[in-house]
Amino acid sequence: MTTVGQAAAVLGVLAVAAGCAWPFAPQRQTMLLIQIAGTAALALHFILLGSPTAAITGGLSILHLLALAMVRHRGRLLAACAALLPIFACSVATTWHGTPSALATGGALLG
């Protein structure tokens, strides 16, 4: 395995660990920080694997999680999340690679 492959594997393991750990966080802010860290690890994992759509959707998911962590007013939160949708759509359209992009997009929309 190459150094890049090893780094991608380590980042993937960290992302899965964060995905398993966040439900046990005692506070909402801690939960969101763990999710941000896990999503960042996953985005870097996909960058190293050469999957731009998955990396970009991960980055946009981080922005979404940051909005959840920082914005308390429901109307402003909905506006912030809605503002990400056209960016998301443009990013997916410009990095489209068929089935892998469809799966990355579906995962981001469901997550």
C-alpha positions as CSV (number, residue, x, y, z in Angstrom):
1,M,0.0,0.0,0.0
2,T,1.3,3.4,-0.9
3,T,1.8,6.2,1.6
4,V,-1.3,8.0,0.1
5,G,-3.3,4.8,0.4
6,Q,-2.1,4.4,4.1
7,A,-3.1,8.0,4.9
8,A,-6.5,7.5,3.2
9,A,-7.0,4.3,5.2
10,V,-6.1,6.0,8.5
11,L,-8.5,8.9,7.7
12,G,-11.2,6.4,6.9
13,V,-10.8,4.7,10.2
14,L,-10.9,8.0,12.0
15,A,-14.1,9.0,10.2
16,V,-15.7,5.7,11.1
17,A,-14.6,6.0,14.7
18,A,-16.1,9.5,14.9
19,G,-19.3,8.2,13.4
20,C,-19.5,5.6,16.1
21,A,-18.5,8.0,18.9
22,W,-20.7,11.0,18.4
23,P,-24.0,9.5,19.8
24,F,-22.2,9.1,23.2
25,A,-21.3,12.8,23.4
26,P,-22.8,14.4,26.6
27,Q,-23.6,17.8,24.9
28,R,-24.9,18.9,21.6
29,Q,-21.9,21.1,20.8
30,T,-19.5,18.1,21.6
31,M,-21.6,15.9,19.3
32,L,-21.4,18.4,16.5
33,L,-17.7,18.8,16.9
34,I,-17.1,15.1,16.7
35,Q,-19.3,15.0,13.6
36,I,-17.3,17.9,12.1
37,A,-14.0,16.1,12.8
38,G,-15.3,12.8,11.3
39,T,-16.6,14.5,8.2
40,A,-13.3,16.4,7.7
41,A,-11.5,13.1,8.0
42,L,-13.8,11.5,5.5
43,A,-13.5,14.5,3.1
44,L,-9.7,14.2,3.2
45,H,-10.0,10.5,2.7
46,F,-11.9,11.1,-0.5
47,I,-9.5,13.7,-1.7
48,L,-6.6,11.2,-1.3
49,L,-8.7,8.6,-3.2
50,G,-9.4,11.0,-6.0
51,S,-13.1,11.4,-5.6
52,P,-13.9,15.1,-5.9
53,T,-17.7,14.9,-5.6
54,A,-17.4,13.0,-2.3
55,A,-14.8,15.4,-1.0
56,I,-16.8,18.5,-2.0
57,T,-20.0,17.1,-0.5
58,G,-18.1,16.4,2.7
59,G,-16.8,20.0,2.8
60,L,-20.3,21.3,2.3
61,S,-21.5,18.9,5.1
62,I,-18.9,20.5,7.3
63,L,-20.4,24.0,6.5
64,H,-23.9,22.6,7.3
65,L,-22.6,21.2,10.7
66,L,-20.9,24.5,11.5
67,A,-24.2,26.3,10.9
68,L,-26.0,23.9,13.2
69,A,-23.3,24.5,15.8
70,M,-23.3,28.3,15.6
71,V,-26.8,29.4,14.6
72,R,-29.5,29.1,17.2
73,H,-32.4,30.9,15.5
74,R,-34.5,28.4,13.5
75,G,-35.3,30.8,10.7
76,R,-31.6,31.8,10.2
77,L,-30.5,28.2,10.4
78,L,-33.0,27.3,7.6
79,A,-31.8,30.2,5.6
80,A,-28.1,29.2,6.0
81,C,-28.9,25.6,5.1
82,A,-31.0,26.7,2.1
83,A,-28.1,28.9,0.9
84,L,-25.9,25.8,0.7
85,L,-28.2,24.0,-1.7
86,P,-27.3,25.9,-4.9
87,I,-23.6,25.6,-4.0
88,F,-24.1,21.9,-3.5
89,A,-25.9,21.5,-6.8
90,C,-23.2,23.4,-8.7
91,S,-20.4,21.5,-7.0
92,V,-22.0,18.1,-7.8
93,A,-22.7,19.2,-11.4
94,T,-19.1,20.3,-12.0
95,T,-17.5,17.2,-10.5
96,W,-19.9,14.6,-11.8
97,H,-18.4,11.1,-12.4
98,G,-21.5,8.9,-12.8
99,T,-22.4,6.3,-10.2
100,P,-19.8,7.3,-7.6
101,S,-21.0,10.9,-7.7
102,A,-24.6,9.8,-7.4
103,L,-23.8,7.7,-4.3
104,A,-21.8,10.6,-2.8
105,T,-24.7,13.0,-3.5
106,G,-27.3,10.6,-2.1
107,G,-25.2,10.1,1.1
108,A,-24.8,13.8,1.6
109,L,-28.5,14.5,1.1
110,L,-29.5,11.7,3.5
111,G,-26.9,12.6,6.1
